[in-house]
Each structure stands twice: as structure tokens, then as C-alpha cells.
């Protein structure tokens, strides 16, 4: 049976990196809320299209996000969900729509999250992401043009984490109370994190 994996964690916890590896490992879809919304901007729902909210600069309501993600899941032969559910309402909706193979939480301390996020640098010409401590380009010309994105400054990072804690902690508690959550040390080496995740997925299959 195809794997249906939920990966939870704060911004900077490594969800994107691990999700891509899982998608490749199991031949499943990597589904993020942002990608699903962009791919279905004009999908009609009871509450309008995502485009109406996105063009107005408004948050897309849960009811619309739920329908969009549900459509993406229905089209996928197995998936790893990254960035959804973001709140308890979305988590409860997801539980009604599908049975997960595994729900995993990448546990990373706040100081480490801040270090990871504030150290990120972007190449404005290619969009490639580097890091001042872990991954700088060998090419001096590329290094010279790297910039820090506005949402990676320490002040903004702390605000993003605060929002995450307020909205997503109840989601983590939801799965924990169900006995479905497996916590993984997200501060370990990425290869170790991946090995731990796949061990959990294989044991739950």
C-alpha cells in the first residue's frame, strides 16, 4: 500500500528537505499547502476560489484550503504532507478524510531554529538557498551576490515561530493524544533524521 506520511515541525526544522527525500524514496507525491493552492488557484469551492483570496492578499480560509488539499490527496498515489495541517481545525478535517501511515514531528529547539533560519542566504539570480554555516557556495562570485531574505531576519523569524507555536502546537497535541505521533530528534544529522523517519514509516506500514 502507498505511504501516507504527515511531517510536522516548525519553520527551519527540515520538513522540506526530509519530505523531498521521502517522496523520492517511496515514489509518492510531496504535497505542500502553498503548492496545492498555486496549482489549483481557480478551483471552485463553496467559499470561492483560492485566487480571490490570494489576489486580495488575504489568508485563504480553512474551508478552501481543506478542499484544495483534499483534491491533491485524492489525485496522489501516496503522499508526504508538508505544512498542512496548520491548525486544529485542519487536523480534524484531515483525520476525517484519510488514514495516515505515520505522523512524525521533527523536534528542534528554538535557538537552533533561529540559527538555521537567520543563517539562510538566497542567490537572487537562481533562487538557490545556502547557509552561512552549513552550505556556502564554492564560487566566490555566487557568494558575493547572496542576500538574506526579509523573512529570515531574527525579528521576523521570532514572529514566525510565535505564530507557529500558537497555531500548530494544538495540532501536535491532537496527534499525540491519539497516540499517533512519533517524535524525531530534528537536530541530528539530516541522514540520521531520514533513517529514523524511514524506520518509523516501515514499522507502521
Secondary structure, DSSP 8 states (H G I E B T S, - for coil): ---EEEEE--TTSSHHHHHHHHHHHHT-EEEEHHHHHHHTTT---TT--HHHHHHTT----HHHHHHHHHHHHHH-SSEEEES---SHHHHHHHHHH---SEEEEEE--HHHHHHHHHTEEEETTT--EEETTTB--S-HHHHHHEE--GGGSHHHHHHHHHHHHHHHHHHHHHHHHTT-EEEEETTS-HHHHHHHHHHHHHHH-
